[in-house]
Amino acid sequence: MRITRVATAVLAVGLAAGMLSACSSGDSTSGGGSGIVNAWASEPQNPLIPTNTSENQGGRVVDSLFAGLVSYDSDGGVNNEVAESIETTDGKNFTVKLKDGWTFTDGTPVTAASFVDAWNYGALSTNAQIQASFFDPIQGYDEVAAENPTVQTMSGLKVVDDSTFTIELKQPESAFPDRLGFAAYYPLPAVAYQDMAAFGENPVGNGPYMMSGPGAWQHNVRIDTVVNPDYNGNRKPKNAGVDFVMYNSLDTAYTDLLAGNVDVLDQVPPSAVTTFETDLPGRTVNQPSATIETFTIPGRLPHFSGEEGTLRRQAISMAINRDQITQQIYNNTRTPALDFTSPAIEGWSDSLVGNGNLKYDPETAKRLWAQADAIAPWSGSFEIAYNGDGGHKEWVDATANNIRNTLGIDAKGKEYPTFAQIRTEATNRTIPSAFRSGWQGDYPQQYGFLAQNYQTGGSSNDGDYSNPEFDRLLRASAGEVDPDKAQELLNQAQEVLLRDLPAVPTWYRNAASGWSENVSNVVIDWKGIPMYSDIEKN
């Protein structure tokens, strides 16, 4: 998923709310050509290696360059793509057969080893891939993920022949195949292992698009792609390519959208939420997306460990007037959060025990803060770090005002210039404050929102939250064959989070998107990202 990849990814996540860039509006028309779609984007955090891309700006490019065993349609439906079949008789052992004729853009074939080798590379701890924990369900992951691994490959993966491989999981998980359209599970060509860093600058994939040539990634400016002529999957492009154009502010990008210099912008800035539908008549959507926005308060911060930390998190959360912020700042293009997932994902509930901790209750907030002070008196200020290029200042300021006025403490925002900077500090555990986070669905399951962000050792668990009760319930849910029992266990896991609040959920984000008169057939998918391959250039 993704920090918003996520987040998200986030969208998070991880959420799609993370927005980096560094070009002026004058750069937006350079490059490209006839039939090329100019799409708003930001500078990815890392080189474009699927297992090391955990945010939605790099994620949208990686998803355009690669194809997995399955893919997702605009509604989140799962369809075989490179896989001919994924079969199991027990939900624990799977046999994967690949379709014939798939190649990477360097002409080499996509084989069973292309997947198995990529997954083993992603899981091996010495490769330090951010998305490693996505392989946790596979037998043998614990051994390769160890700090000093004695083996290099997961015992649960076996190549049978060029078109067949098998997967053995630690426990039955019937929903596992539906996750395999996410980037962490993409294949890699043999050339990648010769120099992975160089590969990430100019990746060779098997997806609907390919890099336009050497230098296609102009850092902090743009990434240019063209159609992969050999692609024959589910996302056949209806355009000649996509240029991902990077901006240092959403307001500038929106101005260029109105001028026709950008063709699609998947998140309008707060300054335009009341006008974008009239500014762009017939060329907008405002629809739910599988995205949640949060801010994380690491337990390593002073006053935020143990019982004191739990009380302070609950108090801070109940000091926030989510209804007022989503109405006044976002014109109801956000919905106050009641859990850690999204109403756009099956299984969502508005009646989980403990969701009162996400509702505005200033009197209870003051009482809880006083209880925490009785354990250890508060000192210092409470800061929420955010990236200034992502349209976050307004909500952070409003949230800090709520906290300051309710709890009587110094609370304020802390701006980082770019998404990449704040994500790097969060990943390196050097960020000295709370920080905005969030998640955009990687695949259409609630499990994906919870495992990577809050499971012990999760790839995007940047607050280092660890609760054995939560881990046990989440794993039991994944292994339960009865859907009703699985949902009950997952709900119980969420109720642990609602008590502990390792991150503070704020709101679910709608896809409030717009496009220019230069394009048509624009579809925003289930997680709030344009279906780039469907866009037609007029």
Secondary structure, 3 states (H helix, E strand, C coil): CEECCCCCCCCCCCCCCCCCCCCCHHHCCCCCCCCEEEEEECCCCCCCCHHHCCEHHHHHHHHHHCCCCEEECCCCCEEECCEEEEEECCCCEEEEEECCCCECCCCCECCHHHHHHHHHHHHCHHHCCCCHHHHCCECCHHHHCCCCCCCCCCCCEEEEECCEEEEEECCCCCCHHHHCCCHHHCCCCHHHHHCHHHHHHCCCCCCCEEECCCCCEECCCEEEEEECCCCCCCCCCCCCEEEEEECCCHHHHHHHHHHCCCCEECCCCHHHCCCHHHHCCCCEEEEEEEEEEEEECCCCCCCCCHHHHHHHHHHHHHCCCHHHHHHHCCCCCEEECCCCCCCCCCCCCCCCCCHHHHCCCHHHHHHHHHHHHHHCCCCCCEEEEEEHHHCCHHHHHHHHHHHHHHHCCCEEEEEECCHHHHHHHHHHCCCCCEEEEEEECCCCCHHHHHHHHHCCCCCCCCCCCCCHHHHHHHHHHHHCCCHHHHHHHHHHHHHHHHHHCCEEEEEEEEEEEEECCCEECCCECCCCCECHHHCEEC
